[in-house]
């Protein structure tokens, strides 16, 4: 249990003494902090409370404390700083003891965001720690960071999350963290009176080393260069043994892809310096600085091992240079590092490629769940709000993301502007001034709407009513901000078309910067952001204003906020009417004749009921006109297959799922992807990569596998699966499918197979819940807790005919 009051803290933050050149540069060394003390009496328990400005590892008497990594994690440090609590009773001894810590830049002052900015939260690292020892005579002894501590640099000469870690094991200070040492030349620390009111406990599980992978191959390209292939794209680092004789200098370059020469490439992750983009701004870090490169110099000791725990990389491949021997699988391991979330969902079916697609999406999420939901574990590592709002419901099926999402929402709220504007990322490292210079100011529809959509989806999955209450001010502030934007501005193209605004335009949101559908097929080019800055995104932004207002109405009903129910219901009705008046043409088609627009219109229920068949038909026509290919980007892709199935076109949904020419999901799988690509053309036919190869957003398609192929569907009036639906939709020659989900009430299972023209469905309903079971022939049953089996002739199924 953590310390509950500011008054419980004896400790104060301590910093190393650094000159201005070190504070301004990057990367910088990791610092060692140390304090010795004596315990005169026997003790019954001991607790360590620790945090840092930066990343810390703690040691007591030469033993590492706990198994958490990258602590205290990534937060909006101005508002929230997490404290970790450890039971360290077994690490202490009566008599002499030593507390030690290694602290590096981390997110606090190291390189962050795609622009690799530094010193975002401060120019100095700092350590805060307090040891509470409960002696046998009931006396409490408190030992906290303060002027008694000393510091030094050691074997880690450089440590940065983006750039990598540099270690000279010959400079290791032996036993520096144990009573055996008598360190010389250590320097005093500076005591700082930083605000302790920011200190909180994280509601999320910690980041840990979750798994280790052995290389699938080790290839020597020439005498000084070897390439390791883990066979799987991950987030983390490698553990390298057999470091060679003393003085051997080894470099490790991490990447997601290989070039045509078989060597590791990161070129697709580097910026185009000739593009008219923000990288030319002088206050930004040099974008050509080393990227994802670790370096180690061997001390030549037996059983020596290198494991860079003060950085993190997104990679499948590692280039090893400088090692004199040929490495084997026994010499190197890939260490998978991410938030230690509890697995809650599984899927498998008779088609191997679909199974591999599912696992690629799972691995993509694992690679981007490193304390916050990131977009990619390589060039940005940012908590983009739009990415998480479209994937959170999928993630909540395969993992328990309740606390993980709450932690992230706390940072979203902390960074939200007073006018209600939600920033592009949480935590946000790109200030309003910087984003204005880039030409992408904060407050984008579909991204900012995460303030409403994420709490709603967490409520649906876990019935966390308290979260809705806590987030209500943030949710309402965002919708009110969007409403003001709609009321107070008009896009210049609309002004030219209609000098006098129509009455409904009060509820059209068509101003400001919006990411829009983002990365539809063949969309990306260096001038994408400038084009988005001048485009009219009214059809997208107004749709999201309606959707969030509608959700806010439902949330107000749950919270018993009567006046807000009426207020946001009126708003939602007015916005929907405005959207219909502006964007539905007299012939029933939409002014933006794109797949994404039709998907959103149907999913958000923006079109009148009598037009839904016509709108769905037009969506299918657009798909056929594209050669039965999708043309959606980030926002609409998660809804594409479900909306086709729901409007009577499940066979088209299956055709898109099984499409194996680009753009498609199976193109990724057929080209060897083990995680989901950012762009639909992540690699071309020759294997040349583009943009990130590990972006989970388009992997939200696996929700279709859970909800439609297996058929486990969460109902709005049955949060936490208290009431749910089993409604499998067989098709595309799949002969069996199974999904399991560990809901808050217990495990739900839907498993079906087709054999000898018989469709057989096995369902498990956990205690305290009820299920609607729908068979493919249209039959419906109510299922109480227990195991149930249903059969019908396969020839009678709707999609099996």
N, C-alpha and C positions, 0 to 999 in steps of 0.2 A: 504494500500500500504506500502511496506517495505521501509526501509532506503536504498537509492540508492548508497551511497558513503561511503567509510571508514571514510571520514572526517565528516560525519553526526553523528558518534558515539562519544559521550562524555564518555560513560560507558567503564569500563574495567572489565575483568574477576576477580572474587573474589573466594577465596578458604578458607575452614576452616583450622585451624591449627591442624594437626594430627601428632602423633608420627609414627615412622617407622613400629611398630608392627601392627597398624591399617591399614596402607597403604598396608602392605604385606598380611593381612588376608582377609578372605571372609567367610560369608557375613559381611557387615558393617552397621552401623546405617545410617539412613537418617538424613540430617542436615536441621535445620531451619535457614533461613536468614531473617533479618529484618532491615528496616530503617523507621524512622518517619520523617515527614516533614510537612510544613504548606503552604497552598495556601492562599495568602493574598487577592487575587482579584477573582472576578467572572470569569468563563472560559466558552468557547464555545465548545471545543472538547478536547479529550485526547486519545493518542495512546500509547500502551505498546508494546515494542519490546523485545522479550526474547528468550534465548537459554541457553544451559548448556552442560557441560561435564558430562553426566549422564542423569537422568530423572528428570524433574521438574514439580511441580504444583505451580501456582502463585495465590496470594491472595491480595486483596486490601480492607482494612477496614473490615476484617473478611469475605469477600465474595470471593468465588473461581472465578477466571478469566476464562471464556470460558468453552467449553465442550470437548476439545481435551484431549486425553489420551496418555501416554508414550512419551510425547514431550521431546526433539525435534526430536525423532525418531532415526532410525538406519541408519547410513551412513558410508562411509569411512571417518572417522573424520579427518584424516590427510589432506584431500583435500576438503571435503564438510561438513559444519556444518549448519544445517537449523535453520532459525530464524522464529518464529511465531509472527504475528502482531495482536493485539487485540484492538477493540474500547472499551475503559474503561471509557468513559465519565460519564456514570450513576453510576459508583462505587466510584467516587471521591466526595469530599465535600469541600466547602470553610472552611478554618481553618485547624484543625489537621487531618492528614492522615497517614496511615501506609502501606508500601509495605512489603509483606512477600512471601517467597518461601520455599517449601520443595524440597530438591534435594537428590536423591539416586544414587547408582552406575550405574544402567541401563546397556546398552551395552558397555558404555565407559570403565569402569573398573570392571564391574561385570563379572560373569561367562558367557562365550559365547562358541559356537560351541559344538560339541559332546564331546570334550575333557574337557569342562568346564574350559577353560583357564581364567585367570584374568589379569587385568592391561594391556590389549592389547594396548590400546590407551593412557594410562597414569595411574599414581598411585594416582591421586587426582581428586576429583570431583570439579566442578567450576560452577558458575552462572554468566551469562551476561544478564543484563536487562537495559532498558532505557525507562523512561516515558517522553513523550513529551506532555506538556499541553499548549493549545492555549488559552490564556486569552482573555477576551472580548476587551481589548485595543490593540489587535494584537501582544502582547508580547508572545514570546515562552519561556517557562520554561522547562528546561531539568534536569531530575533527574536520574542519572545512578548509576549502581553498582560501588562501590569504597570504600575508607577507612572509610567512614561514616557508613557503614553497620556493623552489628554484627551477630554472629551466635551462635547456641546452638544445642544440641541434644534434642529430645523430646520423644514422645511415640513410635516411630518406631525404635526399637533397632536393627533390621536386615531387610534388603531389598535386594533381589536378584531375577533376572528374572527366574533363574532355581531353586534355592533352596527354595524360598518363602519369605514371609514377617512375621515378628514377631512384635506384637504390645502389649504394656501394657497401656490400656486406663487410668489406674490410674495415669500414668505419663504425661498425656496430659497437656500442658501448656495452660490454659484457656485464651482465648482472646489474645493470643500472637501476632496475626496479626491484631489487632485493636487498635485504639487510647486509649481505656479504660485501656490497660495493662501498667504496669510499670515493665518490666522484669528486674530481677536481675541475676547477674552471667553470663550474656552473654559475649562472648569473641570477641576480634577483629578478623577481617578477613585479609587474605593475598591478596594483589593486584598483579595480574599477567599480564604480557604484551604478551598475546598469539596473534597469527596472526589473524587479523580481515579480511584478504583477503579471508578466507575460508567461510565467512558468505554468505549464499545464501537462497533464498526462495524455498520451495519445490514445484515442479510441480504436486505433487500428492495430493489427498484429505487427510485430517488428519485421524488419528486413533480416533475412538469414541466408546462409549458404544452404540451399534447399536440396541440391542434387549435384552429383559429379558425373561427367560423361567422359568416356574413354575415346580417343581419336579413332575415326574409322580408317584414316590413312595418314601416313607421314611421307611426304615426297621431297627428295633432295633435288632442287632445281639446278644447283651448281655447288661447288665445294663449300661456299660460305652461306648458303641460303637453303632453308628447308621450309616446307609449307605443311601445316597441320590442318586437317579437316575433321571437325567434330561430327559432321553429318547432320548437325542441327544448329539453327540460328538461335542464339541465346543472349541473355544479358548477364554479365558477370566478369570473370577473369580466368586466367589459367593458373594452375599450380604446377610449377616447373621444378623437377628434381634433377639431380645429376648436372650440376652447374659448371663442371669442368675445373681445371686447375686454377689456383689463385691468380687473380688478375684477368680471368676470362671475361670479356665484355660482350654481353648478349643483349640484343634488342628484339622486342616482340611487337609486331605491327598487326593490329586486329582489324578484320574487315568482314563484310557480309558476302562478298563476291570475289571471284577470280577473273583476271583479265584473260585475253586470248592467249597470253604466254604462260598461263597456269599460275601466275603469281597473284598475291593478294592485291586488290585495288580498293581504294576509297575515293576515287575520282568522282563517282556519282554522288557522293555525300558532300563534296566541296562546292563552294559557291562559284558561279560564273562571274569572275571579276570584271568582265567587260559589260556585264548587264547593268542597266540603269537602276541599281538597287541600293539599299542602305549600306552595303559593305564598304562603300567608298567614303562614308562619313568618318572624319578623322578621329572622333572620340570612341570609335568602336575598336575592339581588339583586332590585331592583324589576323585576318581570316586564313592566311597561308601558314600560320603557326602549326607545329606538329600536332597530329590528331590521332588519338587512340594508339599511342606508342609507349610501351613500358621498357625500361632499361635496367639491367642489373649487372654488377661486377662481382664476380665470385671471390670469396675469401679462401676457398680451397678446403673447407672443413668437411669431414665425412658427414653424410646425411643432411647436407645443406639443402635448403628449399627456398624458393622464391614464390611468394603469394602477395600480390599488390592489393591490399585491402583498403587503400585510401584513394582508389579510383574505381571506375566501372566502365565496361565497354559493351557495345552491341556487336556480335560477331558470330560467324561460323568457322572462319579460317584465321589462322595465325601464321604470319611470316616470322621465322626465327633466323636471325643473322648472328654470326659470330661464334656459334657453338662448334667446338672442334670435332664432336662425335655425331654419329647418326642417331637421332632420337628414336625411341620406341614408345609404344603405348604405355609402358611402365614408367616413363620419364615425365609424362605430362597428363594433366586432367583438365577438362573444362569445368569450371565451378559455376553452377547456375545460382544466381543471386536475385532474389526478389522478395517482396512482402510475403510472409509465410501464411498465405491464405488457406483456409480449409476447403478442400475440393468437395463440391456438392452435386455435380452433374456430369453425366456420361452419355455417350451416344455411339452406337455402331449399327451398321447395316450390311447388306449383302454385297454392296459395291465398294471395292477397295479404294477407289479414287475419292469417293465421298467421305470415307473414313479418314483418309489422309488430309482432305480439306478441313475436316473438323479438327484434327490434331494440329494442323497449321494455325488455325484460329486460336486454339487453346494456347499453343506456344507463343503466338504473337501477343496475347494478353499477358502471359507470364513474363515475357521480355519487356513489357511496358507497365508492370505493376511494381515499380521500385519506389515505394513509399508514397508516390502519387501516381495517378493514371497518366502516363506520358504518351506522346504521339509516336516517338521512336526512341530507341535506346542509344542512338548514335549522334546525329548532328544537332538535335534540338533538346530532346529530353524534357519537353515542356508539357505542362498539364493543360493542354488545349481543352477548353470547355465544350466545344462542339463535338470533339472526338468522344468524350466520356458520355455526353448525353445520348448519343446514338448507340453506344455499346453497353451502357450500364445494365439494361434489362437482360441482354445476352450474358453478360458477366455474372449477373445474379443467379443465373441458372447453373453455371459451371463452377462457381466459387461463392463462398460467403463473403460478400463485399460490403456488408452493412457498416462495420466500423471504418473500413477503408474509405468508403464514400462520405461518411460523416466527417472524418478528419479533413478530407478534401473540401467539403462544403464549408467548413469553418474557415479555411483560407480564402475561398471564394468570397465569403461574406466579409472577411476582414479587409480584403482589397477592394471591395465594391465601393464606388464613389458615393458621395452624399446625395447626389441627384438620382441614384438608383442604377446608374450605368454599371454593367458587369464587364469586366475586362476579358481579354481574349483567353488568358490562361490563369490558372490558379495553382500555386502562387504565381503572381505576375512579376516578371523581372524586367519587362519592357515598359518604361514609363509612358505616360500620355504624350510627353514632349517627343520621345523617340518615335512612337508610333505615328505621330503627326508627320514627322520628317519622312518616314517610310512611305507615307500615303495610305496607311491602314489604321485610322484611329479606332479606339475601342468602342464597343457597344454594338456588335454585330448580331443580327437576328439569326436564330439557330445555334449560335454559340452562347450568347448571353442567356438564352432560354434554358440553359442548363440549370440556372438558379431555381427554376420551377420543375423542370422535367426530372432531374435527378432525385430530388426529395420525393416526388410522386412515385417514381419507379421503386425507390427503396421502401416506401410505404407499402406499395403493392406486394413486394416480395417478402417483407418482414413485419408488416403491420406496426411500424414504428410511428405511432401518433405523436409522440413527444418530438420527434424530428420535424414533423410538419409544423408544430407549434413554434419550435425554436427557429425554423427557417422562414416563418411567415413574414416577418419584416423584410427580409431580403427578397422573397418571391414577389411580394406586393410592390416593393420599390422598383424592381425591374419592369414589371408590367406597367406601372405608372410612368416610368421613364419612356418606354416604348409608345405609350399612349400620347404623351406630350410631343414626342418626335413626330408622330402622325398628325397631330393637331396643328403644330406650329410650322411645318415646312412642306414644301412641294418640290418634286424633282423638276429640273429646268425643262426637260422634254415635255412634261405634262403642262407646264406653264405655257409653253409655246403652242401646244395643241389646244389648250383651253385657257385663255387668259383669265377668265372668271372661273374660280373653282366650283365644281359641282358640290352639292350638299353632302354627298357621301364621302368626299375627300377628307373630311375631318378625321375619318377613321382609316385612311390609307397611310401606311408607313412606307414612304418611298425616298427618304433622305438618309444621309449618313453613309458610312462605309459598311459593306456587308461582304462576307466571304462567299455568300451565295451557295450554289450547289457544289462548288469546289472540286476540281479535278474530275470532271466528266471526261470520258475518253478523248484523247488527243487535245486536251485543253491546255496543258502546261506549256508555257513559254516564258522567257525572262520578263516580258511586259505584262504578265497576268495580273499582278497587283495593281499597276496603274490603270489597267482596263476596268478592273472591278471598282476602282475608286470613282469612276464616272458613270457606271452603268445604273440603270433603273432596276432595283431589286424589289420593287413594290409587291410583285406577285408572291415572292418568297417571304419578305418581312411581314407583310400583312397576314399571310397564312399563319406564321408563327405567333403573331400577336393574338390572333383568334384562338389558336390552340392553347397558349399559355393562359389566356383569360378564361377559357373553358375549364382548364384544369384548376385554376385558382377558385372558380365557383364551386367545384366539387370539393376541394380542400377546405374551403370556408364552411361547407355543410358538415364535413367531418369534425371540424373544430368548434362548431356551434357559433360561428360568427355571422349572425343573421343579417345584419346590415351589409356586410361584405358580400354575402351570397347574392343579394339583390343588385348590388353595385356592379359586380363583375359579370353577372348574368346579362345585365343590360349592355355592358361593354361588349361581351362576346357576340351578342345578337347583332349589335350595330356593326361590328367589324366584319362579321360574316356577310351581312347584307352589302356592305361596301365592297368586299372582295368580289361578290357575285356581280354587282353592278359594273365594276371596272374591268374584270378579267374574263367574264363569260360572254362570248360573242352571240349575236342573235341566232346563229345556227347551232348553238350548243357546244361549240369547240372553245378552247381557251386561247387567249391572246398570245400566250407563250406556248407554242405547239411543241413541247418537249416531253419526253417520258417523265422527267422529274416533276414537272408541273402537274401532270395527270395523276401520278402516284400520290403527291401531296394532297391534291384536291380530294381524292377518294379516301385516303387514310385519315385526314383531319375532318372529314365529313363537311367539306366546304360547298359541295354542289347540292342542289335540291334533289330529293329522292328520285323524282321522275327523270332526272338527267343521269343518274348513276350508270345505268346500262349503256347509254351512249358514250359517256366519258370512259368507261372501262373498255368499250369496243375500240375507241380511238387510241387508247394506250396500246392495245394489242396490235392495231394497225401500224403504229410507230415502231413497235418491236419487229414486226414483219418487214417493214420498210428498211430496217437496219439489218436485214438478213437474219432475223431471230437472234439479235444481240441486244444487250442492254446498252443504254447511253446515259446512265445516271452516275452521279458523283457521291460525295460524302453523305449528304443529308437524306437523299431519297433511297439509296441502295438498300438500307435495312428493311424498308417497307415494300420493296418491289415485288418479291415473290409472294409474301402474305397477301398483298392487295389483289394480286391476280387470282390466288386461290379463293379469296373471300368473294370475289365478284364473278365466279363461275368459270375461271380459266386456269384450273390447276394444271392442265396439260401444258400450257404455255410456261407456267412457272417451272415445271420439270424440264422443259426444253432449254430454258435459260440456265438452270442449274447444271445441266449436263452438256451445255455448249462447250466445245473444246477448241474453238478458234477465238482469237482475241477480238474484243475484250471479253474475258470470261474468267470465272474462278478456276475452272479446270485447266485453263492455259497456265496459270500459276503452278498448279500441281504437276502438269506434264513437263514443265520446264524446270522441275526440281525444287520448287519453293518449299521450305519447311516452316515459313511464316508468311503472313499476308502482306502483299505489296501496297505501297502508298498509291502509286499510279497504276492504272490498269495495265500499262506496258512496263512492268518492273524490269524485265529483261526481254531483249528481242530474241529472234530465232537463233542468233549466233551467241547468245549469252551475255551480251553487253548490257550492264545494269543502268537504270536511271532512277533517281530519287531513292527514297528509303525502301528497303526490302522487308521491313518489319514495322508495319502500321496496322493495328487491329481493326480499324474502322470498317473496312469492307468485309471483314470477317464476321460482321453481325449477321451475315447470311446463315450462319449455323443455327440461329434462332428458328429458322424455317425447318431445319432438321428436327429440332426438339418439339416444336409446336404443331407442325403439319405432317411430317413423315411419321414421327413417333406419336404425335398428337397430344402432348401434355400442354394444356393451355391454362394460364392463370386468368381468373375472372376478376373484374373490377370490384364486384360486390362480394368477393371472397378473399380479401387480402391474406397474404402468407399461406395461400393454398388451403384456407379453411373450406372454401368451395372451389373446385376446379373442374375442368372439362378434359375428357380423353376423347380425341376426335382424329384418329389417324386417317391420312389420305394417301393410300398406296398409289404408285405410279412408276413409270419409266423402267419397268422391268425389275424393280427392287423386290426381292422375294422374302426378305425378313428385315426387321428393324427393331431396335430396342433403345429406350432412353430411361435413365434413372435420375431422380432428383431428390436430394435430402432436404425436404422442406422443413420449416420450423416445427411441424407436427410429426415428422418422420419421413421415411422413404416412400416416394411415389415411383411406380414402375408401369411403363406401358411397353409391352413386347408383343409383336405380331409376326406371323409367318404365313406364307402361302405354300400349300403342298397339296398335290392331287386335287386341284380346283377347290380347295377349301381354305378360307381365310379364318385364322384362329388368333384371338386376341387375349392375352393375359394382362390383368390389371391388378396392381396393389394400391389400396387406399389406406392411408395411415390413420391411426386413432384420432378422434376428434374432428374428422373431416368428412365431407361427402363429395361425390363426383358424379357429373353427368357423363355417361358413356355413349358416344355416338358411333355407330358402325357405318362402314362405307356405303351400305345399301340404304341408309337413312333411318334405320331403327335406332331408338333412343332408350336408355335405361338409367335409372338412378342407382348408384352403388354406395353402400355403406362401408365402414372400415372392414378390411379383410382382403382376401385374394379372390379374384373373380375370373372366369373364363367365358369367352363369347365366341361363337362360330357362325359362319354363314358361307354359302357357296361363293367362291371368288368371282364367278361369272356374273353375280348380282351386284358387285361393287360398282359405284359410280365411275371411278377412274380406271377400273380394271377391265371394262368392256372392250 
